[in-house]
Amino acid sequence: MTVDSLGARTDVPPGPKTPVGPVRFAVLGDSFSEGVGDRVAGAWRGWAPLLAEGLSAEGLSSAGPAAGARQTVLLNLAVGGALSRDVDEDQRPRAVAFRPHLASVVVGVNDTLRRTFDIGLLARRLDRVLTDLDAAGAVLLTACLPDPGRMLGLPPPLARPLARRQRSVNAVVHALSDRYDTVHLHLADDTWTENRALWSADRLHPGERGHRAVAAGFHRLLAARGLAHGPSPAPEPAQPPPTRAETLLWLATAGTGWVLRRSRDLLPQLLLLAGAELRHWADGTGTEPLDARADAALAAALTATMGR
């Protein structure tokens, strides 16, 4: 797989042209696709509407298909905190009923933050979502993401278990992206994670500049397939950056809420995982046994999913 500096695959062959009539674009996932980090007029916007504006020459329709024969009609089903189960059980049926020409599916980070994390279950759910959308005729958009432990700068015993989990999620996403020939953005490399300007204050969601970079990356690949006919999203933010007071208020309200929710769910499990890391380091085995266990679970998940 070949990627450019923003993580966009450059080895995808051209595909079918945009269909006549409104372009229906369904967005499935969690807060990354909901638009958290890019607030406009008091609401989250994010990369999906920015991309939708450039899919057709006439732009994004807010009133449905009647507003313009070649406009894009956007159905954003993404919800903050969504797990792969939510995307599979709740968002997938609604997206299929929408009969989208394009459908993005980006999910998995929240799964890594739960004590119930199961890479096999995630792989089966994601495969089911992509299978149904592919069967409905949609061109699929996917992305892999950085692990939250690295983004938050957690100490190694806490960060390593999350990194191990996110690597497994990304491996599943890569395998399924190849299977369904998706339009894929690789957003887990250093070019993305080390550019502080792309991220919002919480370090878990892109800011406006980051959402614009995601939209531009997808637009470039879709244009190569003949599926984007409008202008690429502008790279520079159009909104003034949040003031320090606004940032602190957001972190004190939404940010604190996130920490409290995760503390009840993930923290006890994460402390157990960190304890296992420290025990292996203390007895001289390092992380090899834990890495091997995660690799075995991933291999089983890929065999079960890709071997069907």
Disulfide bonds with the S-S distance in Angstrom:
none
